[in-house]
Amino acid sequence: MKKVLTIAGSDCSGGAGIQADLKTMTAHKVYGMSVITALTAQNTTGVTSIMDVTPEFAGQQMDCIFTDIIPDAVKIGMVSNSGIIETIVGKLTEYNVKNLVVDPVMVSTSGSKLLSEKAMDVLVTKLLPMALLVTPNIPEAEALWNMKIGSKRDMEKAAEAIFQKLNCAVLIKGGHLTESSDDLLYTEEKMIWITGRRIDNPNTHGTGCTLSSAIACSLANGCSLEQSVKNAKAYITGALNDQLNIGKGSGPLNHMWGLT
C-alpha cells in the first residue's frame, strides 16, 4: 500500500484541512498520515479561532513519520507562521522528500491575507521552490504574481511568471473565474488546460485541500504529474456533482462519492 502524508491544519468540522486530506486518501486507497500544524475552531460558516502548534512539535511529528513509515508523496496545506515553515523546510531537506505538492494557503476566499509578511516571504523563498507542484487558486496566484487575474490569458501569464519565480510546476485553479472552471498546468515541458464543466454547487468548502491531496495520491501510485492532475480534477468534479448539503454555510464535498 502506498503512503501519503499531509502537513496541514485541523478542521474540527471535517470539511477541510487534514480531515479532508485523510478522507481523500482513504477514497484513493492509500495509507494516510498527518502532521498537524494548527488547530482551528471552524465550521461551514467560518473560522472562530486558530491555535498554532510550536515549530518544535511540528518537527517532532515529522521525525516520527519519516523515521518509521516513509511517505511516497507529501501534501502541504496550512502553514501559518514563519517558524513552522522554517522547521518544515529543514525536515523536508533532511529526509530528501520527493513528490511534494504544496497548496499555498495564503489568501482567504474574501481576499484577506492569512500570512504575515515574514511568513509569506519564507513560504515563497524557501518552501514553494522545494515543491514538485504548487496549486494556487486565483487570489493566491495574484499574490505570487503581484498582478490581477481576470481571464484565462492572465492565468497563462501568471503561471509562466510563477514557474520562473519558483522553478517548479504550477497548477492555477480556475474556480474563481466566471466563464469556466478550467485549471491551468504549467511545467517545464508544456502548458496544458485541464478542462471541466462548472457545477452549480455552493458547497465548496475544502476543495483546495482535497484537490492537492488527490494529486499527491496519484503521484504516490506512480502516475505522471499531468495524469495525477487530471485524475484529481475528475475526483473533485465527482465530489462536487454529488451535491452533498451539510451545515448552514458553504458545506463540504462528499469525499466518498465514488465508493460503493
C-alpha positions as CSV (number, residue, x, y, z in Angstrom):
1,M,0.0,0.0,0.0
2,K,1.3,3.5,-0.9
3,K,1.7,6.0,1.9
4,V,0.8,9.8,1.7
5,L,1.5,12.4,4.3
6,T,-0.5,15.6,4.8
7,I,1.1,18.6,6.7
8,A,-1.7,21.0,7.4
9,G,-4.2,22.4,9.9
10,S,-7.1,20.6,11.5
11,D,-10.7,21.5,10.6
12,C,-12.9,20.3,13.5
13,S,-15.9,20.3,11.2
14,G,-14.3,17.8,8.9
15,G,-14.6,19.6,5.6
16,A,-11.1,20.9,5.0
17,G,-7.6,20.5,6.3
18,I,-6.2,17.2,7.5
19,Q,-9.7,15.7,7.8
20,A,-10.5,16.4,4.2
21,D,-7.0,15.1,3.2
22,L,-7.3,11.9,5.1
23,K,-10.8,11.2,3.7
24,T,-9.4,11.8,0.2
25,M,-6.5,9.4,0.8
26,T,-8.9,6.8,2.1
27,A,-11.0,7.2,-1.1
28,H,-7.9,6.7,-3.1
29,K,-7.0,3.6,-1.2
30,V,-3.6,4.9,0.1
31,Y,-2.4,4.9,3.7
32,G,-2.8,8.5,5.0
33,M,-0.7,10.2,7.7
34,S,-0.8,13.7,9.1
35,V,1.4,16.3,10.7
36,I,-0.9,18.9,12.4
37,T,0.4,22.5,12.1
38,A,-2.6,24.2,13.7
39,L,-5.9,23.5,15.5
40,T,-8.8,25.5,14.2
41,A,-12.3,26.0,15.6
42,Q,-14.4,26.3,12.5
43,N,-17.4,25.1,10.7
44,T,-19.2,25.8,7.4
45,T,-20.0,29.4,8.5
46,G,-16.4,30.4,9.2
47,V,-13.3,30.2,11.4
48,T,-13.7,31.2,15.1
49,S,-10.2,30.6,16.4
50,I,-6.7,29.2,15.4
51,M,-4.1,27.8,17.7
52,D,-0.7,27.0,16.1
53,V,1.5,24.1,17.3
54,T,5.0,25.0,18.1
55,P,7.7,24.6,15.4
56,E,9.4,22.0,17.7
57,F,6.3,19.9,17.9
58,A,5.7,20.1,14.1
59,G,9.3,18.9,13.7
60,Q,8.8,16.0,16.2
61,Q,5.8,14.8,14.3
62,M,7.8,14.8,11.0
63,D,10.6,12.9,12.7
64,C,8.2,10.2,13.9
65,I,6.8,9.7,10.5
66,F,10.0,9.8,8.4
67,T,12.0,7.5,10.7
68,D,9.2,4.8,10.6
69,I,6.7,5.0,7.7
70,I,8.2,6.8,4.8
71,P,5.7,8.6,2.6
72,D,5.5,8.1,-1.1
73,A,4.2,11.6,-1.5
74,V,3.6,14.6,0.7
75,K,1.0,17.3,0.6
76,I,1.4,20.6,2.5
77,G,-1.5,22.9,3.2
78,M,-1.9,25.4,6.0
79,V,1.4,26.6,7.5
80,S,0.6,29.7,9.4
81,N,3.9,31.2,10.7
82,S,7.5,31.5,9.7
83,G,8.8,29.3,12.5
84,I,6.7,26.3,11.4
85,I,7.6,26.9,7.8
86,E,11.4,27.0,8.6
87,T,11.1,23.8,10.5
88,I,9.2,22.0,7.8
89,V,11.8,23.1,5.2
90,G,14.6,21.8,7.4
91,K,12.9,18.4,7.8
92,L,12.0,18.1,4.1
93,T,15.7,18.7,3.3
94,E,16.9,16.3,6.0
95,Y,14.7,13.5,4.7
96,N,15.1,14.3,1.0
97,V,11.4,14.4,0.4
98,K,10.1,13.7,-3.2
99,N,6.6,14.1,-4.8
100,L,5.9,17.2,-2.8
101,V,2.6,19.1,-3.5
102,V,2.1,22.4,-1.8
103,D,-1.3,24.1,-1.6
104,P,-0.2,27.7,-0.7
105,V,-2.9,28.7,1.7
106,M,-2.2,32.5,1.6
107,V,-5.4,34.3,0.9
108,S,-8.9,33.7,2.1
109,T,-11.9,33.4,-0.2
110,S,-12.9,37.0,0.8
111,G,-9.4,38.2,-0.2
112,S,-7.9,38.6,3.2
113,K,-4.2,37.7,3.7
114,L,-3.8,34.7,6.0
115,L,0.0,35.0,6.5
116,S,2.2,37.7,7.9
117,E,4.7,39.3,5.5
118,K,7.6,37.4,7.2
119,A,5.7,34.1,6.8
120,M,4.8,34.9,3.2
121,D,8.5,35.6,2.4
122,V,9.7,32.3,4.0
123,L,6.9,30.4,2.2
124,V,7.8,31.8,-1.2
125,T,11.6,31.8,-1.0
126,K,12.2,28.6,0.9
127,L,9.2,26.2,0.9
128,L,7.5,26.6,-2.5
129,P,10.7,26.1,-4.6
130,M,11.1,22.7,-3.0
131,A,7.8,21.5,-4.4
132,L,7.2,19.3,-7.4
133,L,3.9,21.2,-7.8
134,V,2.2,24.3,-6.3
135,T,-1.6,24.6,-6.6
136,P,-2.6,28.3,-6.0
137,N,-6.2,29.4,-6.6
138,I,-6.6,32.7,-8.5
139,P,-6.3,35.0,-5.4
140,E,-3.1,33.1,-4.3
141,A,-1.7,33.3,-7.9
142,E,-2.4,37.0,-7.9
143,A,-0.4,37.3,-4.6
144,L,2.5,35.3,-6.1
145,W,2.4,37.2,-9.4
146,N,1.6,40.6,-7.8
147,M,-0.9,41.2,-10.6
148,K,-4.7,40.8,-11.0
149,I,-6.1,37.9,-13.0
150,G,-9.3,38.4,-14.8
151,S,-9.1,36.0,-17.8
152,K,-7.6,32.7,-19.0
153,R,-4.9,34.7,-20.8
154,D,-4.0,36.3,-17.5
155,M,-3.8,32.8,-15.9
156,E,-1.3,31.8,-18.6
157,K,0.9,34.9,-18.0
158,A,0.7,34.3,-14.2
159,A,1.6,30.6,-14.5
160,E,4.7,31.4,-16.6
161,A,5.8,34.1,-14.2
162,I,5.3,31.9,-11.1
163,F,7.1,29.0,-12.8
164,Q,10.1,31.3,-13.5
165,K,10.0,32.6,-9.9
166,L,9.8,29.2,-8.1
167,N,11.3,26.8,-10.7
168,C,8.5,24.2,-10.1
169,A,5.4,23.2,-11.8
170,V,2.3,25.4,-11.2
171,L,-1.4,24.5,-11.3
172,I,-3.6,27.6,-11.2
173,K,-7.1,26.6,-10.3
174,G,-9.8,28.4,-12.3
175,G,-12.7,28.1,-9.9
176,H,-12.8,31.9,-9.3
177,L,-13.3,32.6,-13.0
178,T,-16.9,33.1,-14.1
179,E,-16.9,31.6,-17.5
180,S,-15.4,28.2,-16.8
181,S,-13.8,26.0,-14.1
182,D,-10.7,25.1,-16.2
183,D,-7.4,24.7,-14.4
184,L,-4.0,25.5,-16.0
185,L,-1.0,23.2,-15.5
186,Y,2.4,24.8,-16.4
187,T,5.5,22.7,-16.4
188,E,9.0,23.0,-17.8
189,E,7.9,21.0,-20.8
190,K,4.4,22.4,-21.6
191,M,1.3,24.3,-20.7
192,I,-1.9,22.4,-20.6
193,W,-5.5,23.3,-19.8
194,I,-7.3,20.8,-17.7
195,T,-10.9,21.4,-18.7
196,G,-14.0,20.8,-16.5
197,R,-17.6,21.9,-16.6
198,R,-18.7,24.4,-13.9
199,I,-21.0,22.7,-11.4
200,D,-23.7,24.7,-9.7
201,N,-22.9,23.8,-6.1
202,P,-22.4,26.4,-3.4
203,N,-20.9,23.8,-1.1
204,T,-17.2,24.1,-1.9
205,H,-15.5,24.0,1.5
206,G,-12.2,22.2,1.3
207,T,-11.9,21.9,-2.5
208,G,-8.3,23.2,-2.5
209,C,-7.2,20.8,0.3
210,T,-9.0,17.9,-1.5
211,L,-7.5,18.6,-4.9
212,S,-3.9,18.8,-3.7
213,S,-4.3,15.6,-1.7
214,A,-5.8,13.8,-4.6
215,I,-2.9,14.8,-6.8
216,A,-0.4,13.5,-4.1
217,C,-2.3,10.2,-4.0
218,S,-1.9,9.7,-7.8
219,L,1.8,10.7,-7.6
220,A,2.3,8.1,-4.8
221,N,0.7,5.5,-7.1
222,G,3.2,6.2,-9.8
223,C,1.2,8.4,-12.2
224,S,2.8,11.2,-14.1
225,L,2.2,14.8,-12.9
226,E,-0.2,15.6,-15.8
227,Q,-2.2,12.4,-15.2
228,S,-2.2,13.0,-11.5
229,V,-3.8,16.4,-12.0
230,K,-6.3,15.0,-14.4
231,N,-7.2,12.3,-12.0
232,A,-7.7,14.8,-9.2
233,K,-9.8,17.1,-11.4
234,A,-12.1,14.2,-12.2
235,Y,-12.3,13.2,-8.5
236,I,-13.2,16.8,-7.4
237,T,-15.8,17.0,-10.2
238,G,-17.5,13.9,-8.9
239,A,-17.4,15.1,-5.3
240,L,-19.0,18.4,-6.3
241,N,-21.5,16.8,-8.6
242,D,-22.7,14.6,-5.7
243,Q,-24.4,17.7,-4.2
244,L,-23.8,16.9,-0.5
245,N,-25.5,19.5,1.6
246,I,-24.3,19.6,5.2
247,G,-24.2,22.7,7.5
248,K,-25.6,26.2,7.5
249,G,-22.9,27.8,5.3
250,S,-20.6,26.7,2.5
251,G,-20.6,23.0,3.2
252,P,-18.0,20.2,2.4
253,L,-17.7,17.8,-0.5
254,N,-18.6,14.2,-0.4
255,H,-15.1,12.7,-0.4
256,M,-16.5,9.2,-0.6
257,W,-18.8,9.8,-3.6
258,G,-17.0,7.1,-5.6
259,L,-17.2,4.3,-3.0
260,T,-20.0,1.7,-3.1
